């Protein structure tokens, strides 16, 4: 019974990760889906660049303070490698859109 439960948890974790990655639009998709993905990436880049005051390619806690309540209040959770800054990937929450 315990092995079945562990297998189910592992399966659900894998499926959730795969599903969440499939929600991120592919930049190379054909048609409207690709156009929308590229437009969203462009908006995300503009937001990131506007907050990156020293233009070092990372967002510090001070840079997001007062500019994004979500990023400021979730900074520690989003900073997955705990280096004190948000990288482009940490800002996005995925790695499918290279900067």
Gaussian input, Z-matrix of N, CA and C with variables (Angstrom, degrees):
# hf/3-21g

backbone

0 1
 N
 C     1     B1
 C     2     B2     1     A1
 N     3     B3     2     A2     1     D1
 C     4     B4     3     A3     2     D2
 C     5     B5     4     A4     3     D3
 N     6     B6     5     A5     4     D4
 C     7     B7     6     A6     5     D5
 C     8     B8     7     A7     6     D6
 N     9     B9     8     A8     7     D7
 C    10    B10     9     A9     8     D8
 C    11    B11    10    A10     9     D9
 N    12    B12    11    A11    10    D10
 C    13    B13    12    A12    11    D11
 C    14    B14    13    A13    12    D12
 N    15    B15    14    A14    13    D13
 C    16    B16    15    A15    14    D14
 C    17    B17    16    A16    15    D15
 N    18    B18    17    A17    16    D16
 C    19    B19    18    A18    17    D17
 C    20    B20    19    A19    18    D18
 N    21    B21    20    A20    19    D19
 C    22    B22    21    A21    20    D20
 C    23    B23    22    A22    21    D21
 N    24    B24    23    A23    22    D22
 C    25    B25    24    A24    23    D23
 C    26    B26    25    A25    24    D24
 N    27    B27    26    A26    25    D25
 C    28    B28    27    A27    26    D26
 C    29    B29    28    A28    27    D27
 N    30    B30    29    A29    28    D28
 C    31    B31    30    A30    29    D29
 C    32    B32    31    A31    30    D30
 N    33    B33    32    A32    31    D31
 C    34    B34    33    A33    32    D32
 C    35    B35    34    A34    33    D33
 N    36    B36    35    A35    34    D34
 C    37    B37    36    A36    35    D35
 C    38    B38    37    A37    36    D36
 N    39    B39    38    A38    37    D37
 C    40    B40    39    A39    38    D38
 C    41    B41    40    A40    39    D39
 N    42    B42    41    A41    40    D40
 C    43    B43    42    A42    41    D41
 C    44    B44    43    A43    42    D42
 N    45    B45    44    A44    43    D43
 C    46    B46    45    A45    44    D44
 C    47    B47    46    A46    45    D45
 N    48    B48    47    A47    46    D46
 C    49    B49    48    A48    47    D47
 C    50    B50    49    A49    48    D48
 N    51    B51    50    A50    49    D49
 C    52    B52    51    A51    50    D50
 C    53    B53    52    A52    51    D51
 N    54    B54    53    A53    52    D52
 C    55    B55    54    A54    53    D53
 C    56    B56    55    A55    54    D54
 N    57    B57    56    A56    55    D55
 C    58    B58    57    A57    56    D56
 C    59    B59    58    A58    57    D57
 N    60    B60    59    A59    58    D58
 C    61    B61    60    A60    59    D59
 C    62    B62    61    A61    60    D60
 N    63    B63    62    A62    61    D61
 C    64    B64    63    A63    62    D62
 C    65    B65    64    A64    63    D63
 N    66    B66    65    A65    64    D64
 C    67    B67    66    A66    65    D65
 C    68    B68    67    A67    66    D66
 N    69    B69    68    A68    67    D67
 C    70    B70    69    A69    68    D68
 C    71    B71    70    A70    69    D69
 N    72    B72    71    A71    70    D70
 C    73    B73    72    A72    71    D71
 C    74    B74    73    A73    72    D72
 N    75    B75    74    A74    73    D73
 C    76    B76    75    A75    74    D74
 C    77    B77    76    A76    75    D75
 N    78    B78    77    A77    76    D76
 C    79    B79    78    A78    77    D77
 C    80    B80    79    A79    78    D78
 N    81    B81    80    A80    79    D79
 C    82    B82    81    A81    80    D80
 C    83    B83    82    A82    81    D81
 N    84    B84    83    A83    82    D82
 C    85    B85    84    A84    83    D83
 C    86    B86    85    A85    84    D84
 N    87    B87    86    A86    85    D85
 C    88    B88    87    A87    86    D86
 C    89    B89    88    A88    87    D87
 N    90    B90    89    A89    88    D88
 C    91    B91    90    A90    89    D89
 C    92    B92    91    A91    90    D90
 N    93    B93    92    A92    91    D91
 C    94    B94    93    A93    92    D92
 C    95    B95    94    A94    93    D93
 N    96    B96    95    A95    94    D94
 C    97    B97    96    A96    95    D95
 C    98    B98    97    A97    96    D96
 N    99    B99    98    A98    97    D97
 C   100   B100    99    A99    98    D98
 C   101   B101   100   A100    99    D99
 N   102   B102   101   A101   100   D100
 C   103   B103   102   A102   101   D101
 C   104   B104   103   A103   102   D102
 N   105   B105   104   A104   103   D103
 C   106   B106   105   A105   104   D104
 C   107   B107   106   A106   105   D105
 N   108   B108   107   A107   106   D106
 C   109   B109   108   A108   107   D107
 C   110   B110   109   A109   108   D108
 N   111   B111   110   A110   109   D109
 C   112   B112   111   A111   110   D110
 C   113   B113   112   A112   111   D111
 N   114   B114   113   A113   112   D112
 C   115   B115   114   A114   113   D113
 C   116   B116   115   A115   114   D114
 N   117   B117   116   A116   115   D115
 C   118   B118   117   A117   116   D116
 C   119   B119   118   A118   117   D117
 N   120   B120   119   A119   118   D118
 C   121   B121   120   A120   119   D119
 C   122   B122   121   A121   120   D120
 N   123   B123   122   A122   121   D121
 C   124   B124   123   A123   122   D122
 C   125   B125   124   A124   123   D123
 N   126   B126   125   A125   124   D124
 C   127   B127   126   A126   125   D125
 C   128   B128   127   A127   126   D126
 N   129   B129   128   A128   127   D127
 C   130   B130   129   A129   128   D128
 C   131   B131   130   A130   129   D129
 N   132   B132   131   A131   130   D130
 C   133   B133   132   A132   131   D131
 C   134   B134   133   A133   132   D132
 N   135   B135   134   A134   133   D133
 C   136   B136   135   A135   134   D134
 C   137   B137   136   A136   135   D135
 N   138   B138   137   A137   136   D136
 C   139   B139   138   A138   137   D137
 C   140   B140   139   A139   138   D138
 N   141   B141   140   A140   139   D139
 C   142   B142   141   A141   140   D140
 C   143   B143   142   A142   141   D141
 N   144   B144   143   A143   142   D142
 C   145   B145   144   A144   143   D143
 C   146   B146   145   A145   144   D144
 N   147   B147   146   A146   145   D145
 C   148   B148   147   A147   146   D146
 C   149   B149   148   A148   147   D147
 N   150   B150   149   A149   148   D148
 C   151   B151   150   A150   149   D149
 C   152   B152   151   A151   150   D150
 N   153   B153   152   A152   151   D151
 C   154   B154   153   A153   152   D152
 C   155   B155   154   A154   153   D153
 N   156   B156   155   A155   154   D154
 C   157   B157   156   A156   155   D155
 C   158   B158   157   A157   156   D156
 N   159   B159   158   A158   157   D157
 C   160   B160   159   A159   158   D158
 C   161   B161   160   A160   159   D159
 N   162   B162   161   A161   160   D160
 C   163   B163   162   A162   161   D161
 C   164   B164   163   A163   162   D162
 N   165   B165   164   A164   163   D163
 C   166   B166   165   A165   164   D164
 C   167   B167   166   A166   165   D165
 N   168   B168   167   A167   166   D166
 C   169   B169   168   A168   167   D167
 C   170   B170   169   A169   168   D168
 N   171   B171   170   A170   169   D169
 C   172   B172   171   A171   170   D170
 C   173   B173   172   A172   171   D171
 N   174   B174   173   A173   172   D172
 C   175   B175   174   A174   173   D173
 C   176   B176   175   A175   174   D174
 N   177   B177   176   A176   175   D175
 C   178   B178   177   A177   176   D176
 C   179   B179   178   A178   177   D177
 N   180   B180   179   A179   178   D178
 C   181   B181   180   A180   179   D179
 C   182   B182   181   A181   180   D180
 N   183   B183   182   A182   181   D181
 C   184   B184   183   A183   182   D182
 C   185   B185   184   A184   183   D183
 N   186   B186   185   A185   184   D184
 C   187   B187   186   A186   185   D185
 C   188   B188   187   A187   186   D186
 N   189   B189   188   A188   187   D187
 C   190   B190   189   A189   188   D188
 C   191   B191   190   A190   189   D189
 N   192   B192   191   A191   190   D190
 C   193   B193   192   A192   191   D191
 C   194   B194   193   A193   192   D192
 N   195   B195   194   A194   193   D193
 C   196   B196   195   A195   194   D194
 C   197   B197   196   A196   195   D195
 N   198   B198   197   A197   196   D196
 C   199   B199   198   A198   197   D197
 C   200   B200   199   A199   198   D198
 N   201   B201   200   A200   199   D199
 C   202   B202   201   A201   200   D200
 C   203   B203   202   A202   201   D201
 N   204   B204   203   A203   202   D202
 C   205   B205   204   A204   203   D203
 C   206   B206   205   A205   204   D204
 N   207   B207   206   A206   205   D205
 C   208   B208   207   A207   206   D206
 C   209   B209   208   A208   207   D207
 N   210   B210   209   A209   208   D208
 C   211   B211   210   A210   209   D209
 C   212   B212   211   A211   210   D210
 N   213   B213   212   A212   211   D211
 C   214   B214   213   A213   212   D212
 C   215   B215   214   A214   213   D213
 N   216   B216   215   A215   214   D214
 C   217   B217   216   A216   215   D215
 C   218   B218   217   A217   216   D216
 N   219   B219   218   A218   217   D217
 C   220   B220   219   A219   218   D218
 C   221   B221   220   A220   219   D219
 N   222   B222   221   A221   220   D220
 C   223   B223   222   A222   221   D221
 C   224   B224   223   A223   222   D222
 N   225   B225   224   A224   223   D223
 C   226   B226   225   A225   224   D224
 C   227   B227   226   A226   225   D225
 N   228   B228   227   A227   226   D226
 C   229   B229   228   A228   227   D227
 C   230   B230   229   A229   228   D228
 N   231   B231   230   A230   229   D229
 C   232   B232   231   A231   230   D230
 C   233   B233   232   A232   231   D231
 N   234   B234   233   A233   232   D232
 C   235   B235   234   A234   233   D233
 C   236   B236   235   A235   234   D234
 N   237   B237   236   A236   235   D235
 C   238   B238   237   A237   236   D236
 C   239   B239   238   A238   237   D237
 N   240   B240   239   A239   238   D238
 C   241   B241   240   A240   239   D239
 C   242   B242   241   A241   240   D240
 N   243   B243   242   A242   241   D241
 C   244   B244   243   A243   242   D242
 C   245   B245   244   A244   243   D243
 N   246   B246   245   A245   244   D244
 C   247   B247   246   A246   245   D245
 C   248   B248   247   A247   246   D246
 N   249   B249   248   A248   247   D247
 C   250   B250   249   A249   248   D248
 C   251   B251   250   A250   249   D249
 N   252   B252   251   A251   250   D250
 C   253   B253   252   A252   251   D251
 C   254   B254   253   A253   252   D252
 N   255   B255   254   A254   253   D253
 C   256   B256   255   A255   254   D254
 C   257   B257   256   A256   255   D255
 N   258   B258   257   A257   256   D256
 C   259   B259   258   A258   257   D257
 C   260   B260   259   A259   258   D258
 N   261   B261   260   A260   259   D259
 C   262   B262   261   A261   260   D260
 C   263   B263   262   A262   261   D261
 N   264   B264   263   A263   262   D262
 C   265   B265   264   A264   263   D263
 C   266   B266   265   A265   264   D264
 N   267   B267   266   A266   265   D265
 C   268   B268   267   A267   266   D266
 C   269   B269   268   A268   267   D267
 N   270   B270   269   A269   268   D268
 C   271   B271   270   A270   269   D269
 C   272   B272   271   A271   270   D270
 N   273   B273   272   A272   271   D271
 C   274   B274   273   A273   272   D272
 C   275   B275   274   A274   273   D273
 N   276   B276   275   A275   274   D274
 C   277   B277   276   A276   275   D275
 C   278   B278   277   A277   276   D276
 N   279   B279   278   A278   277   D277
 C   280   B280   279   A279   278   D278
 C   281   B281   280   A280   279   D279
 N   282   B282   281   A281   280   D280
 C   283   B283   282   A282   281   D281
 C   284   B284   283   A283   282   D282
 N   285   B285   284   A284   283   D283
 C   286   B286   285   A285   284   D284
 C   287   B287   286   A286   285   D285
 N   288   B288   287   A287   286   D286
 C   289   B289   288   A288   287   D287
 C   290   B290   289   A289   288   D288
 N   291   B291   290   A290   289   D289
 C   292   B292   291   A291   290   D290
 C   293   B293   292   A292   291   D291
 N   294   B294   293   A293   292   D292
 C   295   B295   294   A294   293   D293
 C   296   B296   295   A295   294   D294

   B1=1.4462
   B2=1.5276
   B3=1.3371
   B4=1.4520
   B5=1.5311
   B6=1.3301
   B7=1.4628
   B8=1.5203
   B9=1.3305
   B10=1.4621
   B11=1.5179
   B12=1.3178
   B13=1.4636
   B14=1.5171
   B15=1.3276
   B16=1.4599
   B17=1.5173
   B18=1.3079
   B19=1.4615
   B20=1.5248
   B21=1.3203
   B22=1.4612
   B23=1.5231
   B24=1.3257
   B25=1.4642
   B26=1.5257
   B27=1.3159
   B28=1.4640
   B29=1.5252
   B30=1.3236
   B31=1.4582
   B32=1.5210
   B33=1.3307
   B34=1.4625
   B35=1.5268
   B36=1.3191
   B37=1.4597
   B38=1.5245
   B39=1.3226
   B40=1.4655
   B41=1.5212
   B42=1.3079
   B43=1.4610
   B44=1.5214
   B45=1.3248
   B46=1.4629
   B47=1.5154
   B48=1.3244
   B49=1.4613
   B50=1.5227
   B51=1.3120
   B52=1.4635
   B53=1.5252
   B54=1.3179
   B55=1.4698
   B56=1.5134
   B57=1.3397
   B58=1.4539
   B59=1.5280
   B60=1.3302
   B61=1.4567
   B62=1.5219
   B63=1.3316
   B64=1.4571
   B65=1.5251
   B66=1.3270
   B67=1.4597
   B68=1.5182
   B69=1.3184
   B70=1.4571
   B71=1.5212
   B72=1.3374
   B73=1.4655
   B74=1.5227
   B75=1.3045
   B76=1.4543
   B77=1.5248
   B78=1.3259
   B79=1.4678
   B80=1.5272
   B81=1.3357
   B82=1.4645
   B83=1.5239
   B84=1.3239
   B85=1.4652
   B86=1.5237
   B87=1.2995
   B88=1.4570
   B89=1.5225
   B90=1.3094
   B91=1.4574
   B92=1.5173
   B93=1.3172
   B94=1.4567
   B95=1.5099
   B96=1.3189
   B97=1.4758
   B98=1.5306
   B99=1.3086
   B100=1.4658
   B101=1.5177
   B102=1.3310
   B103=1.4643
   B104=1.5207
   B105=1.3282
   B106=1.4633
   B107=1.5259
   B108=1.3194
   B109=1.4660
   B110=1.5233
   B111=1.3217
   B112=1.4653
   B113=1.5316
   B114=1.3288
   B115=1.4694
   B116=1.5304
   B117=1.3249
   B118=1.4692
   B119=1.5237
   B120=1.3358
   B121=1.4634
   B122=1.5238
   B123=1.3158
   B124=1.4648
   B125=1.5339
   B126=1.3355
   B127=1.4691
   B128=1.5248
   B129=1.3307
   B130=1.4634
   B131=1.5287
   B132=1.3298
   B133=1.4670
   B134=1.5230
   B135=1.3191
   B136=1.4660
   B137=1.5306
   B138=1.3342
   B139=1.4709
   B140=1.5229
   B141=1.3250
   B142=1.4636
   B143=1.5297
   B144=1.3242
   B145=1.4634
   B146=1.5286
   B147=1.3373
   B148=1.4632
   B149=1.5258
   B150=1.3214
   B151=1.4637
   B152=1.5288
   B153=1.3206
   B154=1.4699
   B155=1.5273
   B156=1.3301
   B157=1.4631
   B158=1.5200
   B159=1.3229
   B160=1.4650
   B161=1.5300
   B162=1.3174
   B163=1.4760
   B164=1.5265
   B165=1.3541
   B166=1.4562
   B167=1.5232
   B168=1.3425
   B169=1.4561
   B170=1.5140
   B171=1.3392
   B172=1.4590
   B173=1.5186
   B174=1.3242
   B175=1.4624
   B176=1.5208
   B177=1.3210
   B178=1.4611
   B179=1.5256
   B180=1.3073
   B181=1.4635
   B182=1.5354
   B183=1.3425
   B184=1.4689
   B185=1.5316
   B186=1.3362
   B187=1.4584
   B188=1.5294
   B189=1.3262
   B190=1.4679
   B191=1.5350
   B192=1.3414
   B193=1.4639
   B194=1.5294
   B195=1.3086
   B196=1.4552
   B197=1.5214
   B198=1.3233
   B199=1.4664
   B200=1.5106
   B201=1.3282
   B202=1.4554
   B203=1.5208
   B204=1.3182
   B205=1.4606
   B206=1.5215
   B207=1.3347
   B208=1.4707
   B209=1.5214
   B210=1.3333
   B211=1.4657
   B212=1.5220
   B213=1.3359
   B214=1.4608
   B215=1.5258
   B216=1.3196
   B217=1.4607
   B218=1.5308
   B219=1.3254
   B220=1.4694
   B221=1.5267
   B222=1.3201
   B223=1.4576
   B224=1.5281
   B225=1.3337
   B226=1.4712
   B227=1.5209
   B228=1.3209
   B229=1.4707
   B230=1.5318
   B231=1.3230
   B232=1.4599
   B233=1.5254
   B234=1.3178
   B235=1.4671
   B236=1.5310
   B237=1.3219
   B238=1.4696
   B239=1.5223
   B240=1.3273
   B241=1.4642
   B242=1.5322
   B243=1.3249
   B244=1.4728
   B245=1.5286
   B246=1.3541
   B247=1.4583
   B248=1.5331
   B249=1.3219
   B250=1.4583
   B251=1.5144
   B252=1.3221
   B253=1.4709
   B254=1.5278
   B255=1.3173
   B256=1.4602
   B257=1.5214
   B258=1.3091
   B259=1.4614
   B260=1.5328
   B261=1.3009
   B262=1.4630
   B263=1.5286
   B264=1.3294
   B265=1.4591
   B266=1.5285
   B267=1.3260
   B268=1.4635
   B269=1.5286
   B270=1.3046
   B271=1.4658
   B272=1.5256
   B273=1.3399
   B274=1.4616
   B275=1.5243
   B276=1.3211
   B277=1.4571
   B278=1.5151
   B279=1.3212
   B280=1.4671
   B281=1.5247
   B282=1.3168
   B283=1.4709
   B284=1.5279
   B285=1.3158
   B286=1.4729
   B287=1.5220
   B288=1.3340
   B289=1.4611
   B290=1.5195
   B291=1.3275
   B292=1.4547
   B293=1.5237
   B294=1.3021
   B295=1.4791
   B296=1.5028
   A1=110.22
   A2=116.59
   A3=120.07
   A4=110.72
   A5=117.27
   A6=120.72
   A7=110.86
   A8=117.32
   A9=121.01
   A10=110.96
   A11=116.17
   A12=120.73
   A13=110.82
   A14=117.14
   A15=120.76
   A16=111.32
   A17=116.93
   A18=121.12
   A19=110.33
   A20=116.74
   A21=120.67
   A22=111.15
   A23=117.35
   A24=121.22
   A25=110.22
   A26=117.47
   A27=121.42
   A28=110.88
   A29=116.69
   A30=121.13
   A31=111.00
   A32=117.10
   A33=121.09
   A34=111.57
   A35=117.44
   A36=120.85
   A37=110.79
   A38=116.95
   A39=121.50
   A40=111.04
   A41=117.07
   A42=120.95
   A43=111.24
   A44=116.92
   A45=120.34
   A46=110.67
   A47=117.62
   A48=121.33
   A49=110.91
   A50=117.07
   A51=120.93
   A52=110.76
   A53=117.01
   A54=121.12
   A55=110.64
   A56=118.19
   A57=120.27
   A58=110.52
   A59=118.23
   A60=120.15
   A61=111.22
   A62=118.12
   A63=120.11
   A64=111.61
   A65=117.88
   A66=120.95
   A67=112.28
   A68=117.77
   A69=121.71
   A70=107.61
   A71=116.70
   A72=118.82
   A73=112.70
   A74=116.06
   A75=123.71
   A76=109.01
   A77=117.03
   A78=121.57
   A79=111.93
   A80=116.88
   A81=120.90
   A82=113.29
   A83=116.65
   A84=119.42
   A85=109.86
   A86=114.93
   A87=120.31
   A88=110.43
   A89=115.30
   A90=121.04
   A91=114.68
   A92=114.40
   A93=122.22
   A94=112.40
   A95=117.74
   A96=120.34
   A97=111.08
   A98=117.75
   A99=121.57
   A100=111.89
   A101=116.82
   A102=120.28
   A103=110.76
   A104=116.01
   A105=120.12
   A106=111.09
   A107=117.34
   A108=121.17
   A109=110.20
   A110=116.68
   A111=120.26
   A112=111.35
   A113=117.41
   A114=121.21
   A115=110.32
   A116=117.53
   A117=120.73
   A118=111.01
   A119=116.77
   A120=119.66
   A121=109.78
   A122=116.48
   A123=120.43
   A124=110.71
   A125=117.24
   A126=120.63
   A127=110.64
   A128=116.70
   A129=120.57
   A130=110.44
   A131=117.11
   A132=120.61
   A133=110.95
   A134=117.05
   A135=120.85
   A136=110.62
   A137=117.16
   A138=120.65
   A139=111.09
   A140=116.17
   A141=121.27
   A142=109.82
   A143=116.61
   A144=121.23
   A145=111.76
   A146=117.54
   A147=120.86
   A148=110.87
   A149=117.55
   A150=120.69
   A151=112.53
   A152=117.23
   A153=122.05
   A154=109.66
   A155=115.38
   A156=121.65
   A157=114.32
   A158=118.54
   A159=120.55
   A160=112.51
   A161=117.20
   A162=123.87
   A163=113.44
   A164=115.40
   A165=119.27
   A166=112.85
   A167=117.08
   A168=120.64
   A169=113.72
   A170=117.42
   A171=123.15
   A172=108.52
   A173=115.96
   A174=120.77
   A175=109.80
   A176=115.61
   A177=120.02
   A178=108.99
   A179=115.41
   A180=121.43
   A181=109.93
   A182=117.27
   A183=121.08
   A184=111.66
   A185=117.24
   A186=120.25
   A187=112.65
   A188=117.72
   A189=119.51
   A190=112.17
   A191=116.67
   A192=120.58
   A193=109.90
   A194=116.11
   A195=121.10
   A196=114.92
   A197=117.02
   A198=120.81
   A199=112.27
   A200=116.26
   A201=121.01
   A202=108.34
   A203=115.81
   A204=119.50
   A205=110.84
   A206=116.62
   A207=120.41
   A208=111.00
   A209=117.35
   A210=120.21
   A211=111.32
   A212=116.65
   A213=120.22
   A214=111.37
   A215=117.52
   A216=119.78
   A217=113.07
   A218=117.96
   A219=121.59
   A220=112.42
   A221=116.85
   A222=121.37
   A223=112.51
   A224=116.83
   A225=119.48
   A226=112.58
   A227=117.10
   A228=120.86
   A229=110.37
   A230=117.17
   A231=121.20
   A232=112.59
   A233=117.39
   A234=122.48
   A235=108.54
   A236=115.59
   A237=121.40
   A238=113.75
   A239=118.75
   A240=119.81
   A241=112.30
   A242=116.57
   A243=123.27
   A244=113.40
   A245=116.20
   A246=119.36
   A247=112.72
   A248=117.21
   A249=120.93
   A250=115.36
   A251=117.25
   A252=121.88
   A253=109.21
   A254=115.23
   A255=120.21
   A256=108.90
   A257=115.71
   A258=121.13
   A259=107.94
   A260=116.12
   A261=121.70
   A262=110.13
   A263=117.21
   A264=121.41
   A265=111.67
   A266=116.95
   A267=120.17
   A268=110.36
   A269=117.04
   A270=122.31
   A271=110.50
   A272=116.22
   A273=121.04
   A274=112.68
   A275=115.88
   A276=120.52
   A277=112.64
   A278=116.85
   A279=121.18
   A280=109.44
   A281=116.36
   A282=121.28
   A283=112.60
   A284=117.17
   A285=119.20
   A286=114.01
   A287=117.88
   A288=120.17
   A289=110.08
   A290=118.81
   A291=120.10
   A292=110.93
   A293=116.41
   A294=121.15
   A295=109.88
   D1=-43.93
   D2=-178.68
   D3=-64.27
   D4=-42.59
   D5=178.53
   D6=-61.70
   D7=-37.70
   D8=177.88
   D9=-64.89
   D10=-40.38
   D11=179.16
   D12=-65.38
   D13=-43.51
   D14=178.42
   D15=-63.89
   D16=-40.50
   D17=178.72
   D18=-64.25
   D19=-40.47
   D20=178.58
   D21=-64.73
   D22=-42.85
   D23=178.16
   D24=-62.01
   D25=-44.08
   D26=179.24
   D27=-63.28
   D28=-42.12
   D29=178.66
   D30=-63.10
   D31=-44.83
   D32=179.52
   D33=-63.99
   D34=-40.63
   D35=178.92
   D36=-63.18
   D37=-43.08
   D38=178.75
   D39=-65.50
   D40=-43.67
   D41=179.89
   D42=-65.20
   D43=-39.96
   D44=179.11
   D45=-63.78
   D46=-43.97
   D47=179.27
   D48=-62.68
   D49=-43.63
   D50=179.57
   D51=-65.58
   D52=-41.41
   D53=179.95
   D54=-64.69
   D55=-44.04
   D56=-177.56
   D57=-65.52
   D58=-37.10
   D59=177.18
   D60=-67.12
   D61=-31.67
   D62=-179.61
   D63=-73.22
   D64=-16.86
   D65=177.59
   D66=-76.17
   D67=-19.56
   D68=179.05
   D69=-81.45
   D70=117.34
   D71=-176.84
   D72=-62.34
   D73=141.24
   D74=179.28
   D75=-77.93
   D76=126.51
   D77=-179.63
   D78=-63.96
   D79=-25.49
   D80=-177.49
   D81=-96.31
   D82=6.69
   D83=179.69
   D84=-64.56
   D85=147.18
   D86=179.61
   D87=-77.84
   D88=155.58
   D89=171.87
   D90=70.81
   D91=-151.85
   D92=-174.79
   D93=-60.62
   D94=-39.01
   D95=-178.93
   D96=-59.17
   D97=-45.03
   D98=177.98
   D99=-67.33
   D100=-40.26
   D101=178.11
   D102=-61.60
   D103=-43.37
   D104=179.55
   D105=-65.59
   D106=-39.90
   D107=179.13
   D108=-62.40
   D109=-45.61
   D110=-179.60
   D111=-65.35
   D112=-36.83
   D113=177.60
   D114=-66.86
   D115=-41.33
   D116=179.12
   D117=-66.73
   D118=-38.62
   D119=177.68
   D120=-63.95
   D121=-41.58
   D122=179.88
   D123=-62.37
   D124=-41.40
   D125=177.55
   D126=-64.99
   D127=-41.08
   D128=179.42
   D129=-64.38
   D130=-41.27
   D131=177.86
   D132=-62.19
   D133=-41.53
   D134=179.50
   D135=-63.66
   D136=-42.85
   D137=177.48
   D138=-62.86
   D139=-46.95
   D140=-179.38
   D141=-60.54
   D142=-49.69
   D143=-177.52
   D144=-63.48
   D145=-35.81
   D146=179.13
   D147=-66.66
   D148=-33.67
   D149=179.71
   D150=-82.14
   D151=-23.72
   D152=-177.15
   D153=-79.62
   D154=79.55
   D155=-174.13
   D156=-59.90
   D157=-40.26
   D158=-177.98
   D159=-92.56
   D160=2.63
   D161=175.57
   D162=55.61
   D163=40.40
   D164=177.98
   D165=-96.20
   D166=2.95
   D167=178.48
   D168=81.77
   D169=11.63
   D170=178.87
   D171=-138.88
   D172=155.19
   D173=178.00
   D174=-110.91
   D175=121.20
   D176=176.62
   D177=-86.44
   D178=167.66
   D179=176.99
   D180=-57.89
   D181=-41.15
   D182=179.65
   D183=-66.12
   D184=-36.30
   D185=-179.00
   D186=-67.62
   D187=-32.34
   D188=-179.08
   D189=-88.53
   D190=-20.74
   D191=-178.76
   D192=-60.49
   D193=128.78
   D194=179.16
   D195=79.70
   D196=-6.62
   D197=-179.69
   D198=-110.62
   D199=-27.75
   D200=178.07
   D201=-149.05
   D202=107.33
   D203=179.66
   D204=-62.31
   D205=-38.18
   D206=179.68
   D207=-61.60
   D208=-50.76
   D209=-178.69
   D210=-64.41
   D211=-41.21
   D212=-179.24
   D213=-64.13
   D214=-44.21
   D215=-176.44
   D216=-78.29
   D217=-17.77
   D218=179.85
   D219=-114.46
   D220=15.58
   D221=-173.17
   D222=-53.29
   D223=-50.49
   D224=-176.86
   D225=-63.60
   D226=-34.89
   D227=178.79
   D228=-71.60
   D229=-39.75
   D230=-178.36
   D231=-73.84
   D232=-29.18
   D233=179.05
   D234=-75.81
   D235=76.79
   D236=-170.81
   D237=-64.12
   D238=-31.14
   D239=179.47
   D240=-95.21
   D241=3.78
   D242=174.14
   D243=55.51
   D244=40.30
   D245=177.93
   D246=-97.76
   D247=5.23
   D248=175.63
   D249=86.48
   D250=2.79
   D251=177.31
   D252=-139.69
   D253=159.94
   D254=175.27
   D255=-102.18
   D256=122.58
   D257=174.00
   D258=-78.65
   D259=173.87
   D260=176.36
   D261=-57.04
   D262=-45.51
   D263=-178.74
   D264=-66.11
   D265=-39.19
   D266=177.87
   D267=-68.09
   D268=-37.09
   D269=176.27
   D270=-61.24
   D271=-45.84
   D272=-179.83
   D273=-74.03
   D274=-37.67
   D275=-174.54
   D276=90.79
   D277=10.76
   D278=177.05
   D279=-159.38
   D280=173.40
   D281=-177.51
   D282=-117.04
   D283=14.65
   D284=-174.42
   D285=-82.51
   D286=-13.31
   D287=179.78
   D288=-118.38
   D289=93.30
   D290=179.31
   D291=-65.12
   D292=149.32
   D293=179.69
   D294=-92.12

